[in-house]
Every structure is written in structure tokens, then in C-alpha cells.
């Protein structure tokens, strides 16, 4: 393709850009399938199959939190190591394909086991593999696509999240066994990342990194100075708030449907499929449109502002849903906002990187903001759900309103970014 760092003054030809975008789309879809299918549906069912029902919520929270901690470490660390990789296959390819392979093996173990300890360990390893692949794949955007063309790519790739959720819900509906519900998304992830790796022109690094990878370098992987990189810091906080409202809340929707609307497992799976279909259709409309318009008008922040407010309104609808129909509608509204957010978020982030030479490390650090809510949410989720039982709102209503506040905060914080409009 081009050199490892593409200058913004050298737009890619439509053919080269489309080839790259298709591969990146496939890899993102595969990674999301591997992590969304278990995290948002299959894991909640799996937990209820192996522990007493009254222990399910606490056990699910513990497993998801442990996996998220693994992702917090794996994403920036794998990103930094991929920046330094000297393989003849390139800097990013080994990490993308290797991460997907690790995830497949771990998902197979998760689907097979009836032990909470083994399930937790398998999920920790799955999250490490998927996030290593994500960190390297996301860095290719900064490596190979000029800033002025990234909105078009991220607008297209923003559709992979709803498609993965829809695909995950479909997998759970089609396959009744836990093993299939975990292994099938892992196989799809390996195949789709393999497609990306095969067509990616990932040129090997020719110069050895300065110095050895020391303990200081390792610890430095997980920090950045928000005072010297203020806009990147605000971007980090914006993503954290938005993803808390989205990822952090979503894991409890299956239990919400079962506990509040008294649905059995088959009905929950069917309703989740309908909700994800509504969200997916909404995202398929909003994501490419927002990406294209943000490139055209050279504006990123207004789209993230609107996205946060739309997500907040959808969560509010979910909080007060009087019936399953309103739950599906609320997920559709959330999907429209999330589609806008994903279309513009990564494009803006890659224009705020503190150091282009450490693109994967910095994007991995930014990914921490997407993963950290998955640690924080389970840690406080059970407390908020229990506290809600003593209020007139109810536990799930209070929980979804917590997500509403987080999304409003995301819409507000993004306006503190100054370097990009």
C-alpha cells in the first residue's frame, strides 16, 4: 500500500481505500462477534446453566469484570509490542491472526466447561486474544489511511458492531448448546481476521526499536499524560462515558427481560434477536451517513455530541419500558446513536494521537476507555440493582438511568476537545 505512516496530503485511490476498508470491516466484525456473542447473551445463559439462579447475577458480574481487566492489560500492551514487532510478516499481522486463534481456543474451553473457575479463566484469555487483535487492527487505520479519509472507513466499520450483535443473537437462537454458542463466533472471527491479514499490505519494520523493552517501558504502556496531551485525555474520557452507557449496561438486558417481564430463556433469546435487529437497522442507517458527513464537513465533535444525546434518550426509554415492545424500541434508538458514535469516534481519535510512532500503543490505551466500563459496571451494577429495590424506581430502572447520565456526560465532555472541530 503506502509507507507505514501515510501523510494526510496523499489521499488513497478509491480502489486501494475500498480494498483496505473491506478487510478492516471483516476483521472488526470477526472480533466483535467473538466478544459480543458471549458477553451480551451466551455468557448469561451459560452462567445460569452451571450455578444456582440466585447466584447468577453476581457470578456473571465477576466473570465479566475479570475478562475486562484482562482486556485492559492486553489492548495497550499488544499495541505497543506490535509497534516494535520485527516479523517478516509485518508489524500488525501476527497480532491480528494470533489473537483470533487464541480467542477461538479459549471460547471452545468456555463453551465446554461446567466449572466457574475454568469459565472465568477461559473468558480472561478470550478477552486478551480479541483485544490484542483489535489493538493491532485499529492501528492499521493510522498506519495506512490519511486523516481526511478516515471518516468514510470508520463509518463503514461502525456497522460491524450492530451486525456482530445481530449475528450473535442469531447464533444463540439457532444453536441450543453452549459449546456451539461459543465456538461458532470464534471460528467466524478466525476466518474474517484471516481474510484481512491475507490482503493487508503490512510492511515489515526495517529499523530495530531503540533499546530493549524494559520494565519501565512495560509500565509506561498503561499511562499517558493528560496535561501534555489534553485533547487525547478528553477523548479518552468521552469514550469511557459513552461505552459505560452502552457496553456496561447491555450485559444485564437478558436478566432484565427474564426478571421484569418473566420471559423464559427461549423468549429472552428471541427478544434479544428482535432488539438487536432494530438496533442493527438503525446503525446501518446512521453509521455510514455520519461517517460520510463528518468527512464532508470536516467536523467530528457535533456528531459525537448528537450521538451521546440519542443514546441517552434510548436508555431512558429502556428504563421506563412498560412492555417488551418498548425494550425493542429503546434498543433501536440506542442503536441509532451508537452507529453515529462508532462512525466518528475512531476517526477523531486517530487525529489526536500524541505520537504517530506509537499509534498502536496509544490506540490500545484509548481502547482501555472502552473496556474499563466493563470492569466498573459489574463492580457497581449489583449494588445499584440491589439499591433500586429499596426505591420507587426499581433496580433495573435505576441502572439504565445511570447509563443515561453517562451518555449525557459523553456528549458534554467531547466539546472540550479543541484540536479537531
Buried (B, 14 or more C-beta within 10 A) or exposed (E): BBEBEBEEEEBBEEEBBBBBBBBBBBBBBBBBBBBBBBBBBBBBBBBBEBBEEEBBBBBBBBBBBBBBBBBBBBBBBBBBBBBBBEBEEBBBBBBBBBBBBBBBBBBBBBBBBEEBEEBBBBBBBBBBBBBBBBBBBBBBBBBBBBBBBBBBBBBBBBBBBBBBBBBBBBBBBEBEEBBBBBBBBBBBBBEBBBBBBEBBBBBEBEEEBEEEEEEEBEEBBBEBEEEEBBBBBBBBBBBBBBBBBBBBBBBBBBBBBBBBBEBEBEBBBBBBBBBBBBBBBBBBBBBBBBBBBBBEEEBBBBBBBBBBBBBBBBBBBBBEBEEBEEBBBBBBBBBBBBBBBBBBBBBBBBBBBBEEEBBBBBBBBBBBBBBBBBBBBBBBBBEBBEBBEEEEBBBBBBBBBBBBBBBBBBBBBBEBBEEBE
